[in-house]
């Protein structure tokens, strides 16, 4: 039997009094109030994932750790590491750091984590991490102020903090920290054992106009271009009869992402955990997304959705408002542990 722990170590909110297990019967969710009270939150997301073989015990109480993965590392305030430390989690057996995409709120603790590790590990991201990226921080700035401009032309906007930038991934620094970096474009299998397959997505095709956007930019070939964030990835935990889906920000859109997942597996999705980037979504997009969720698969069990980080509270309220018994949505606190076993 295989057990997976997905530990939410970086998120926008910390709620020590959240009682999802007790109040809603979510027996796969655990939150330690003491640890949560000592935790820190920031705009960012990051998970520590432990995969155990319950049939192999190192001693009476300790199952064999098969694989340890970090999926995103939180923001630049390093709350990921703070929350890791107060729980006493070790990274001695870490195998991979996966970045859903190269944005500051998902990659903030990357170098600090690598500095802690004695042995080099594999960092998995996307070639687009090599671009410098830009984010608007003022409503005055239009698409025309940035698209097609050189870096020199937009320096006044940077100086005035009307836009902010993110430096490309530092490949030299990663090499000096004895890590290996891998830039897959197609889906990539991380583990396949005893009825569990773990797959990292490749580039996710965009299928729905309402999920499209043109407000992100990156420096490509000397000029600023619209950045479609093609590095956006999700992580699939595929059991014999269901799939647990872990998201970073879901810049591809939730509908496009779920359509993509269905091309890789015919198993129903039971849990969706992570950011879905709908905090500023239009009412029309929220309605279309909810209608999609009602019909995208045949339901023989409840689907639990945890829209966190960039998702916004509205989508949680709207999903639960429709009283659709097959879909339930919840926020989740920093420190929440999601546990799944192979006989779920």
N, C-alpha and C positions, 0 to 999 in steps of 0.2 A: 504494500500500500504506500502511495506517495502522498506526502503532505506539502502544501505550499503555504507559506506565510508571506503576505504582501503588507508591508509595514509602511504607513504613510508618515514620512519623517519631515516633509516640508509641504506646507499648504498655507493658504491665506488666512485660515481661521483656526483657533484653538478653543475647544469647548469642553472644559473638564467635567461638566455635568451632563454631557450627552449620554443617553442610555438607550441606544438603539436595540441592544439585545433584550433588555428588560421590557421596554415599552412597546416594541414592535415584533418581538420574537425572532430577531435576526441572529440566529445562533452561530453564524459564520463571522460575526463582528465582535471584537473585544476592544475595550478602552479602559486603561488603567487611569483612574482619576488622579492619583498622586503624580504619576509621570506627566500626565497632561497638564497638571497645574504648574509644573516646572518647565514646560515646553515653551518655545517661542514660535510665533507665526510671522510670515512675510509673504509678499507677492511672489509666489514661486511654487513649484511642485517637485517632489522627489520621493522615490520609493526604494526601500531595501527589500529584496525578495530572497527568501530562503527556501530551498527545495530539499525535503528530507525523505529518506527511505525508512518507513516505519517498520519494515521487516528486518532491518539491520540495525542492531543496537550496539553502540560503543560500550555502554553499560546499561544498567537497569532503566535509567531515566533518559538517556541521551540518544536520540535517533541519529542515524548516519546522515551528515550533510552532503548531499549530492552536488549541489551547485548553489552559488550565491551571486546575485546580480543586483546592480544598482540601475534603476531606470529613472533617469533625470536626477539632478543634484541640487535642486532648489536655487534660490537667488543669491545675490552677492553678499548678503548679510550672514551667510553661512549657518543659517538655522538648521540645515540638514545635519551638520556635524554636531552642533549643540545638542539637538534632540537625540542623535545617535549616542552621544556620550552619556547623557543622563539615564539612558536605558541600559548602558553597559554592553551594547552590541559590538562585536568584534568584526573587523574586515580582513582578518588573517587568511580567510579562505575565499576571498572575493575572486570571481572569475572574469566578470565583464562589467564595464560601465557602459550603459547604452544611453545615448542622448536622443530623445524623441525628435529634437531639432535644435539648431544652434541659436537659441535666444537666451538672453541673460538670466531670465527667471527659471530656466531649466538647466543651465550649465554653470551656475555661479560658484559652486564648490568643487568643480572638476579638478583643478590643479591642486587645491588643498587636500583633497582626498588622495590624489596620486602621491603627494609628498609624504603621506602617512604609510604608504605601502612599501614593504621591503622587497617584494618581488614584482616585476613588471606584469601588467595584465593587459587585456585587450579592451580598447576603447572603440566603440562602434558608433558612428554617426553617418554623415552624408557629405558628399563633396561640396555642397553649398555652404558648409561651415567655413570654407576658405574665403568667403566673401565678407567684406565689411558691410554691416547692415545699419539701417537708419529707421528711426521711429519718430513720428510727429508728436510733439508735445504742446502744440498750440493750434487752436481752431482756425487761426489766421492763415496757416500754411496749407496751400492747396496742392493737388497733384501736379499742376503745372509749375509750381515753384521748385520741384525736385526732379521730375522725370527728364532725363536727357542731359542734366547738368553735370558738370565736373565737380570733383570734390572741392576744388578751390572756389568755385562759384557759390557753394552752399556753406562755406566757412562762417560767414556772418550769422547764419541761422544757428549753427552749432554754438558759436560764442554767446549768442543770446538765449541759449537753451530752448529755442523754439523747436528744435529737433535734437535728438540724442543719437549716439552711434554705439555700435558694438563692434569691437575689434574682431578680426577673423581668429579662428582657432590657431593657437601657437604650436605648430608642429615641432619646432626645435625644442621647445620647453617640454613637450610630451616625450620626445625622444630622450632628453636628458633625465627625465623621471623614470626612464626604463620601461615605458609603456609602449605597446604596439597599437597602431590605429588602423581601422578597417572602414572602408567607405562602400558598403553594399548599396546597390540600386534596386535589385530585386529582393524578394523575401528570403529570409535566412533562418535556417533551423538551428536552434540552440541546444535542444535536448529532445530525445525521442526514446522513452523508456516506460515499460509497464503501464501502458494505456494512457500515457501523458506525452503530448508533443508541445514544445514551446517554440513558437515561430515569431520572428520579428518581421514586420511588414516591409515591403519595398515602397517605392513611390506609389501614392494612392491617386488613381485617376479622379478628376473632378467631373461630376456628372450633372450637377444641379446648379442652374444659373443663380438661384437665390442664395447659394452658399459661396458664390464668387466674391472676390474683394480686390481692391487696387490701392490699398492704403499702406502697404509695406514696401520698402525700397532696399536695394542692395547695390553696391558698387561693382559693376561688371564691365571689364574692358575699358576702364577709364571714365565711365559715365554711370549715373544713377538710373537704374531700371526698376520697373515694378517687380517685386519679389513675391512669387506665388508660394513660397515656403514649401518647395517640393520635398524637403527633407523631413517633413512631418511624418511620423511613424506611430504605429501602435504595436502592442505586444499581445500575442494570443496564447492562452493556456488551453489546449484542446484535450479534453478528456474523451472517454469512449462515447459519451452521450450528450455532451454540452461543452460550451466554450466560455471561459472567463476572459474578458477583453480589458486591457489596460491602455489608457490613453494619456498622451502628454497634453497637447492643447487642441488637437483635432482640427487644425487649420484647414484640412481638406473638407471639413464639414462632416457632421455625424452621419448624414444619409449616405454620402459618398463613401465614407469609411466602412459602414456596415455593408454596403453593396460590395465593396472590395473584399471584405472578410468572407462573404458568401462565395466568392470565386475560389477561395482556398480551402473551404470546408463546407460540408452540407449539414453539420451539426448545429443545433440551435444555440443561440447566445443566452446565457443565464444571468450574467453579471457584466455591467459596464461601469468601469471605475476610472475617473480621471477628468481632465478638462475637456470641455466641448465648445469653448470659445463663443458663448452666446450671451455674455453679460450685456452687450449692446445690440443684440439681435432685434430685428423688427418684429412687430406683432405677426406679420405675414409669415416670416420665417419660422417663428415659434409654432404657429398653427400647422404649417406644412410638416415640420419635424415631428410634431406630436401625431399627426395623421399617418405619417410614415411609420412611426413606432407601432401604431395600432395594427399595421398590416404587413410589416416586412418579413414576418415569419409566422408559422403556425405555432400556437401556444399550447403546450401541455404542462407548463409550469410557469410560475411567476418570474418575470425578468426584473432584477433589481438594478437600478441605475443610481450611481453616486456622482452627480455632476459637481465637481469641485474646482478650485482655483479660478479659472477664467470663465466659468460657466454662468455665474449669476444666480440669484435666488429665484428669479421669475420663472425659469424653465422648470425648476423643482415644483413650484406652486402650481403651474399650469398642468404639468403631468398629473399631479395628485388631484387636481380639481375635477378632472374628467371622470373620476371614479372607475377607471378601467382596471378591473381586478388583476389583470395579468401583468401590469406594469406598476412598480412602486419606485419613487425617487426620494433620495435622502442626501443631505449634506454630510460631511464627515470631518471630524476633528483631526488636527495633527495628533499623532500617536495612535490612531486607529490601526488595528491589526485585522486584516481579512484572512481567514483560514479556510482552505479548501483541501479535501482529500479525494483520493481516486475513486472512492465508493460513494461520492456525494449524491 
